[in-house]
């Protein structure tokens, strides 16, 4: 990433973007809907890369923006996990 994107958290403070949090949230959502661990790792990696690509063009986004983007990409692999990610506070 050529610049640091800042995430606006619900409480109003900002923090640098951390792709590991996206990976962890997607992985947890996959496991929560009984996706096998190996498959969950692959899906989490793909979704994380998709979100990383999307966020490169942004300077500041909200945590909910990231959650929606991750769920959008996750839906292509597992609709139930995408629903879990979007509607339940897993890691973010």
MMTF fields as JSON, N, C-alpha, C and O atoms, coordinates in Angstrom:
{
  "mmtfVersion": "1.0.0",
  "mmtfProducer": "UNKNOWN",
  "numBonds": 367,
  "numAtoms": 368,
  "numGroups": 92,
  "numChains": 1,
  "numModels": 1,
  "chainsPerModel": [1],
  "groupsPerChain": [92],
  "chainIdList": ["A"],
  "bondAtomList": [4, 2, 8, 6, 12, 10, 16, 14, 20, 18, 24, 22, 28, 26, 32, 30, 36, 34, 40, 38, 44, 42, 48, 46, 52, 50, 56, 54, 60, 58, 64, 62, 68, 66, 72, 70, 76, 74, 80, 78, 84, 82, 88, 86, 92, 90, 96, 94, 100, 98, 104, 102, 108, 106, 112, 110, 116, 114, 120, 118, 124, 122, 128, 126, 132, 130, 136, 134, 140, 138, 144, 142, 148, 146, 152, 150, 156, 154, 160, 158, 164, 162, 168, 166, 172, 170, 176, 174, 180, 178, 184, 182, 188, 186, 192, 190, 196, 194, 200, 198, 204, 202, 208, 206, 212, 210, 216, 214, 220, 218, 224, 222, 228, 226, 232, 230, 236, 234, 240, 238, 244, 242, 248, 246, 252, 250, 256, 254, 260, 258, 264, 262, 268, 266, 272, 270, 276, 274, 280, 278, 284, 282, 288, 286, 292, 290, 296, 294, 300, 298, 304, 302, 308, 306, 312, 310, 316, 314, 320, 318, 324, 322, 328, 326, 332, 330, 336, 334, 340, 338, 344, 342, 348, 346, 352, 350, 356, 354, 360, 358, 364, 362],
  "bondOrderList": [1, 1, 1, 1, 1, 1, 1, 1, 1, 1, 1, 1, 1, 1, 1, 1, 1, 1, 1, 1, 1, 1, 1, 1, 1, 1, 1, 1, 1, 1, 1, 1, 1, 1, 1, 1, 1, 1, 1, 1, 1, 1, 1, 1, 1, 1, 1, 1, 1, 1, 1, 1, 1, 1, 1, 1, 1, 1, 1, 1, 1, 1, 1, 1, 1, 1, 1, 1, 1, 1, 1, 1, 1, 1, 1, 1, 1, 1, 1, 1, 1, 1, 1, 1, 1, 1, 1, 1, 1, 1, 1],
  "groupList": [{"groupName": "UNK", "atomNameList": ["N", "CA", "C", "O"], "elementList": ["N", "C", "C", "O"], "formalChargeList": [0, 0, 0, 0], "bondAtomList": [1, 0, 2, 1, 3, 2], "bondOrderList": [1, 1, 2], "singleLetterCode": "X", "chemCompType": "L-PEPTIDE LINKING"}],
  "groupTypeList": [0, 0, 0, 0, 0, 0, 0, 0, 0, 0, 0, 0, 0, 0, 0, 0, 0, 0, 0, 0, 0, 0, 0, 0, 0, 0, 0, 0, 0, 0, 0, 0, 0, 0, 0, 0, 0, 0, 0, 0, 0, 0, 0, 0, 0, 0, 0, 0, 0, 0, 0, 0, 0, 0, 0, 0, 0, 0, 0, 0, 0, 0, 0, 0, 0, 0, 0, 0, 0, 0, 0, 0, 0, 0, 0, 0, 0, 0, 0, 0, 0, 0, 0, 0, 0, 0, 0, 0, 0, 0, 0, 0],
  "groupIdList": [1, 2, 3, 4, 5, 6, 7, 8, 9, 10, 11, 12, 13, 14, 15, 16, 17, 18, 19, 20, 21, 22, 23, 24, 25, 26, 27, 28, 29, 30, 31, 32, 33, 34, 35, 36, 37, 38, 39, 40, 41, 42, 43, 44, 45, 46, 47, 48, 49, 50, 51, 52, 53, 54, 55, 56, 57, 58, 59, 60, 61, 62, 63, 64, 65, 66, 67, 68, 69, 70, 71, 72, 73, 74, 75, 76, 77, 78, 79, 80, 81, 82, 83, 84, 85, 86, 87, 88, 89, 90, 91, 92],
  "secStructList": [7, 7, 1, 7, 7, 3, 3, 3, 7, 6, 6, 1, 7, 3, 3, 3, 7, 7, 2, 2, 2, 2, 2, 2, 2, 2, 2, 2, 2, 2, 2, 2, 6, 6, 7, 7, 2, 2, 2, 2, 2, 2, 2, 2, 2, 2, 2, 2, 2, 2, 2, 2, 2, 2, 2, 6, 6, 7, 1, 3, 3, 3, 2, 2, 2, 2, 2, 2, 2, 2, 2, 2, 2, 2, 6, 6, 6, 7, 2, 2, 2, 2, 2, 2, 2, 2, 2, 1, 7, 1, 7, 7],
  "xCoordList": [0.843, 0.0, 0.894, 1.865, 0.582, 1.439, 1.203, 2.091, 0.063, -0.205, -1.013, -1.593, -1.043, -1.774, -3.203, -3.447, -4.132, -5.531, -5.878, -5.377, -6.735, -7.157, -8.594, -9.444, -8.842, -10.156, -10.804, -10.226, -11.999, -12.759, -13.603, -14.476, -13.331, -14.017, -15.344, -15.569, -16.218, -17.533, -17.44, -18.289, -16.441, -16.288, -15.772, -15.719, -15.388, -14.958, -13.457, -13.011, -12.67, -11.217, -10.791, -11.566, -9.56, -9.052, -7.868, -7.188, -7.653, -6.479, -6.063, -6.885, -4.809, -4.352, -5.067, -5.435, -5.254, -5.852, -4.953, -3.735, -5.563, -4.827, -5.514, -6.581, -4.898, -5.513, -5.664, -6.512, -4.851, -4.971, -6.32, -6.831, -6.901, -8.217, -9.297, -10.239, -9.157, -10.103, -10.0, -11.01, -8.773, -8.549, -9.185, -9.915, -8.908, -9.41, -10.933, -11.539, -11.55, -13.011, -13.645, -14.621, -13.095, -13.632, -13.409, -14.304, -12.234, -11.933, -12.908, -13.442, -13.142, -14.059, -15.486, -16.201, -15.898, -17.249, -17.404, -18.443, -16.382, -16.425, -16.511, -17.308, -15.702, -15.74, -17.082, -17.576, -17.672, -18.96, -20.08, -21.059, -19.941, -20.958, -20.459, -20.944, -19.488, -18.965, -18.22, -18.23, -17.585, -16.691, -15.437, -14.93, -14.923, -13.699, -12.542, -12.451, -11.676, -10.601, -9.719, -9.38, -9.352, -8.501, -9.181, -8.556, -10.442, -11.215, -11.405, -11.335, -11.646, -11.825, -10.563, -10.648, -9.397, -8.131, -7.996, -7.603, -8.322, -8.223, -9.189, -8.825, -10.413, -11.429, -11.026, -11.128, -10.57, -10.158, -9.021, -9.0, -8.083, -6.969, -7.45, -7.005, -8.351, -8.874, -9.648, -9.459, -10.51, -11.317, -10.415, -10.616, -9.427, -8.49, -7.791, -7.664, -7.34, -6.679, -7.624, -7.219, -8.889, -9.889, -10.106, -10.165, -10.223, -10.415, -9.166, -9.269, -7.993, -6.744, -6.693, -6.287, -7.105, -7.117, -8.099, -7.781, -9.284, -10.303, -9.826, -10.025, -9.196, -8.833, -7.631, -7.412, -6.862, -5.699, -6.077, -5.277, -7.294, -7.738, -8.351, -8.753, -8.424, -9.088, -8.065, -7.012, -8.38, -7.531, -8.152, -7.453, -9.482, -10.165, -11.506, -12.276, -11.778, -13.052, -13.496, -12.716, -14.743, -15.216, -15.031, -14.874, -15.054, -14.979, -16.162, -16.022, -17.328, -18.495, -18.324, -18.821, -17.624, -17.334, -16.518, -16.785, -15.536, -14.686, -15.49, -15.355, -16.322, -17.168, -18.065, -18.199, -18.678, -19.562, -18.796, -19.275, -17.602, -16.784, -16.379, -16.454, -15.954, -15.55, -16.732, -16.583, -17.902, -19.094, -19.485, -19.895, -19.361, -19.675, -18.795, -19.288, -17.506, -16.598, -16.78, -16.681, -17.042, -17.242, -18.483, -18.519, -19.49, -20.755, -20.536, -21.285, -19.514, -19.219, -18.76, -18.88, -18.235, -17.711, -18.653, -18.788, -19.299, -20.155, -21.157, -20.808, -22.403, -23.429, -23.733, -23.969, -23.727, -24.018, -22.929, -23.228, -21.683, -20.569, -20.633, -20.34, -21.016, -21.146, -22.225, -22.048, -23.325, -24.396, -23.894, -24.171, -23.167, -22.609, -21.672, -21.741, -20.809, -19.854, -20.563, -20.168, -21.595, -22.286, -23.161, -23.301, -23.739, -24.755, -24.339, -25.111, -23.147, -22.685, -21.3, -20.468, -21.056, -19.75, -18.779, -18.806, -17.93, -17.011, -15.65, -15.215, -14.972, -13.641, -13.556, -12.947, -14.149, -13.998, -14.147, -14.047],
  "yCoordList": [-1.168, 0.0, 1.238, 1.299, 2.199, 3.359, 4.413, 5.229, 4.423, 5.365, 4.662, 3.6, 5.259, 4.663, 5.166, 6.372, 4.252, 4.615, 4.634, 3.828, 5.556, 5.66, 5.197, 5.497, 4.467, 3.915, 4.744, 4.934, 5.236, 5.956, 4.927, 4.285, 4.782, 3.8, 4.376, 5.583, 3.511, 3.95, 5.021, 5.911, 4.951, 5.93, 7.274, 8.247, 7.333, 8.585, 8.743, 9.634, 7.905, 8.007, 7.312, 6.566, 7.562, 6.905, 6.022, 6.224, 5.053, 4.192, 3.738, 3.731, 3.36, 2.891, 1.597, 0.787, 1.423, 0.2, -0.988, -0.917, -2.075, -3.307, -4.461, -4.914, -4.933, -5.993, -7.295, -8.122, -7.483, -8.704, -8.765, -9.854, -7.612, -7.594, -8.052, -8.742, -7.666, -8.115, -9.63, -10.333, -10.122, -11.562, -12.286, -13.259, -11.813, -12.474, -12.473, -13.472, -11.37, -11.279, -12.223, -12.906, -12.26, -13.146, -14.604, -15.435, -14.909, -16.273, -16.7, -17.809, -15.83, -16.135, -16.317, -17.205, -15.488, -15.616, -16.943, -17.595, -17.344, -18.629, -19.789, -20.708, -19.748, -20.816, -20.851, -21.924, -19.68, -19.605, -20.299, -20.747, -20.389, -21.075, -22.444, -23.006, -22.953, -24.309, -24.551, -25.658, -23.516, -23.664, -24.38, -24.012, -25.385, -26.046, -25.044, -24.103, -25.245, -24.293, -23.994, -22.835, -25.0, -24.783, -23.912, -23.019, -24.164, -23.359, -21.947, -20.979, -21.825, -20.509, -19.67, -18.461, -20.294, -19.572, -19.033, -17.884, -19.86, -19.433, -18.296, -17.321, -18.426, -17.403, -16.107, -15.031, -16.2, -15.005, -14.29, -13.061, -15.042, -14.44, -13.721, -12.61, -14.348, -13.734, -12.456, -11.432, -12.516, -11.348, -10.23, -9.067, -10.569, -9.569, -8.854, -7.63, -9.609, -9.009, -8.109, -7.05, -8.524, -7.69, -6.376, -5.312, -6.446, -5.24, -4.369, -3.146, -4.984, -4.217, -3.43, -2.268, -4.068, -3.407, -2.232, -1.149, -2.445, -1.395, -0.212, 0.944, -0.511, 0.551, 1.376, 2.48, 0.865, 1.604, 2.967, 3.903, 3.083, 4.334, 5.282, 6.393, 4.86, 5.64, 6.215, 5.622, 7.363, 7.918, 7.643, 7.337, 7.757, 7.559, 6.89, 7.335, 5.834, 5.119, 4.747, 4.821, 4.353, 3.907, 2.397, 1.694, 1.926, 0.483, -0.208, -1.32, 0.443, -0.146, -0.223, -1.157, 0.752, 0.687, -0.571, -1.284, -0.823, -2.003, -3.274, -4.227, -3.29, -4.461, -4.75, -5.903, -3.71, -3.911, -4.416, -5.298, -3.862, -4.321, -5.781, -6.575, -6.127, -7.509, -8.454, -9.523, -8.065, -8.916, -9.055, -10.132, -7.985, -8.016, -9.046, -9.84, -9.029, -9.979, -11.387, -12.364, -11.497, -12.806, -13.499, -14.727, -12.732, -13.298, -14.206, -15.162, -13.915, -14.747, -16.147, -17.086, -16.289, -17.576, -18.275, -19.498, -17.499, -18.097, -17.044, -16.138, -17.173, -16.188, -16.153, -15.084, -17.318, -17.359, -16.644, -15.919, -16.847, -16.182, -14.672, -13.889, -14.267, -12.837, -12.208, -11.104, -12.908, -12.426, -12.31, -11.325, -13.309, -13.309, -12.11, -11.415, -11.874, -10.775, -9.424, -8.524, -9.294, -8.02, -7.699, -6.535, -8.712, -8.459, -8.805, -8.591, -9.328, -9.683, -9.091, -9.095, -8.594, -8.001, -9.134, -9.696, -9.472, -10.594, -10.112, -10.509, -9.274, -8.826, -7.312, -6.735, -6.666, -5.229, -4.492, -3.266],
  "zCoordList": [0.0, 0.0, 0.0, 0.754, -0.818, -0.953, 0.124, 0.372, 0.759, 1.839, 2.916, 2.686, 4.075, 5.177, 5.172, 5.218, 5.116, 5.245, 6.72, 7.504, 7.081, 8.471, 8.6, 7.762, 9.657, 9.923, 11.016, 12.086, 10.746, 11.754, 12.495, 11.912, 13.772, 14.598, 15.09, 15.009, 15.6, 16.072, 17.154, 17.213, 17.996, 19.081, 18.569, 19.322, 17.276, 16.688, 16.527, 15.804, 17.177, 17.02, 15.727, 15.128, 15.307, 14.1, 14.46, 15.466, 13.613, 13.753, 12.363, 11.446, 12.194, 10.881, 10.479, 11.329, 9.186, 8.656, 8.96, 8.8, 9.4, 9.706, 8.984, 9.399, 7.903, 7.103, 7.887, 7.553, 8.925, 9.733, 10.442, 10.702, 10.755, 11.393, 10.415, 10.803, 9.148, 8.127, 7.986, 7.982, 7.87, 7.759, 8.945, 8.761, 10.158, 11.369, 11.423, 11.811, 11.04, 11.077, 10.059, 10.366, 8.86, 7.817, 8.21, 8.055, 8.711, 9.162, 10.26, 10.217, 11.239, 12.338, 11.832, 12.296, 10.889, 10.329, 9.603, 9.71, 8.869, 8.165, 9.151, 8.964, 10.188, 11.188, 11.902, 12.249, 12.122, 12.825, 12.055, 12.652, 10.738, 9.931, 9.467, 8.486, 10.195, 10.011, 8.696, 8.158, 8.196, 7.039, 7.556, 8.616, 6.847, 7.3, 7.42, 6.632, 8.389, 8.699, 7.485, 7.245, 6.733, 5.559, 4.521, 3.948, 4.28, 3.339, 3.873, 3.116, 5.18, 5.806, 5.656, 5.442, 5.765, 5.589, 4.171, 3.973, 3.192, 1.796, 1.488, 0.83, 1.964, 1.735, 2.429, 1.839, 3.67, 4.415, 3.697, 3.639, 3.154, 2.434, 1.174, 0.886, 0.427, -0.798, -0.481, -1.139, 0.516, 0.883, 1.392, 1.043, 2.21, 2.717, 1.555, 1.569, 0.554, -0.603, -1.384, -1.863, -1.516, -2.207, -1.459, -2.076, -0.144, 0.663, 0.609, 0.523, 0.659, 0.552, -0.75, -0.768, -1.833, -3.133, -3.12, -3.612, -2.561, -2.492, -1.653, -2.026, -0.522, 0.413, -0.06, 0.438, -0.998, -1.51, -2.063, -2.021, -2.581, -3.187, -2.163, -2.51, -0.921, 0.128, 1.093, 1.325, 1.646, 2.704, 4.07, 5.036, 4.132, 5.4, 5.139, 4.288, 5.867, 5.76, 7.174, 8.123, 7.296, 8.602, 8.716, 7.718, 9.935, 10.165, 9.492, 8.983, 9.485, 8.825, 7.314, 6.685, 6.721, 5.282, 4.98, 4.013, 5.812, 5.616, 5.816, 5.048, 6.839, 7.103, 5.902, 5.49, 5.34, 4.178, 2.968, 2.256, 2.725, 1.598, 1.782, 0.845, 2.989, 3.26, 3.068, 2.475, 3.564, 3.424, 1.956, 1.522, 1.2, -0.233, -0.947, -1.748, -0.655, -1.296, -0.74, -1.483, 0.537, 1.167, 0.628, 0.539, 0.271, -0.227, -1.432, -1.632, -2.236, -3.412, -3.017, -3.804, -1.803, -1.341, -0.367, -0.394, 0.488, 1.516, 1.988, 2.746, 1.533, 1.864, 3.358, 3.92, 4.001, 5.438, 6.239, 7.187, 5.862, 6.547, 6.312, 7.216, 5.106, 4.797, 5.682, 6.199, 5.848, 6.725, 8.166, 8.852, 8.606, 9.965, 10.15, 11.164, 9.179, 9.26, 9.294, 10.035, 8.5, 8.377, 9.59, 9.966, 10.188, 11.222, 12.646, 13.581, 12.824, 14.17, 14.39, 13.482, 15.563, 15.884, 16.187, 17.282, 15.239, 15.434, 15.921, 17.003, 15.158, 15.541, 15.553, 16.453, 14.58, 14.405, 15.691, 15.715]
}
